Amino acid sequence: MTRQLTAIIKREDNAFVALCPELDVASQGDTVESARENLREALELFLECASADEIQQRLHGEVFVTQVEVNLG
């Protein structure tokens, strides 16, 4: 069984940080691809080890990723 989750990846200094907002799980890597793969592994380990109650408490149903325009100055 599989489930689609969101991965938000951003550069921080010389690394990339990947966050899954649905479960508040994060990881990092030297490249976007490695950060994504490390996040996938972290999510699988979390889902394997966490209790059903913890998963339900942390699981956010809908996550919307969008952009907003702001005035500068």
C-alpha positions in Angstrom: 0.0 0.0 0.0 1.3 3.5 -0.8 0.3 7.1 -0.1 1.3 10.3 -1.7 2.7 12.9 0.7 4.1 16.4 0.1 7.9 17.1 0.1 9.0 20.7 0.4 12.7 21.0 -0.3 14.8 24.1 0.2 18.5 25.0 0.2 20.1 25.8 3.5 23.7 26.8 3.2 25.5 23.8 1.5 22.7 21.3 1.9 19.0 20.8 1.0 16.4 20.3 3.7 13.2 18.3 2.9 10.0 18.5 5.0 6.8 16.5 4.8 4.2 18.9 6.3 1.5 16.3 6.6 3.6 14.4 9.3 6.1 17.1 10.4 9.0 14.8 9.4 12.2 16.3 7.9 15.5 15.1 6.5 18.4 16.6 4.5 20.9 15.8 1.8 23.6 17.2 -0.4 21.4 17.4 -3.4 17.7 17.8 -4.0 17.5 14.1 -5.1 19.3 12.9 -2.0 17.2 15.1 0.3 14.0 13.7 -1.3 15.2 10.1 -0.9 16.4 10.6 2.7 12.9 12.1 3.5 11.2 9.1 1.9 13.3 6.8 4.1 12.6 8.9 7.2 8.9 8.8 6.5 9.0 5.0 6.0 10.9 4.5 9.3 8.5 6.9 11.1 5.4 5.1 9.8 7.0 1.7 10.6 7.8 2.7 14.2 5.2 5.1 15.3 2.0 4.0 17.0 -1.3 4.5 15.2 -2.3 7.2 17.7 0.9 9.2 17.1 0.4 9.0 13.3 -3.2 10.2 13.7 -2.2 13.0 16.0 0.5 14.3 13.5 -1.3 13.6 10.3 -2.6 16.8 8.7 -5.3 16.0 6.2 -4.9 18.7 3.6 -1.8 20.7 2.8 -1.8 23.5 0.4 1.5 24.8 -1.1 1.1 28.1 -2.9 2.8 31.5 -3.3 1.7 34.9 -2.2 2.8 38.3 -3.6 3.9 41.0 -1.2 4.9 44.6 -1.5 8.5 45.4 -0.7 9.0 48.5 1.3 
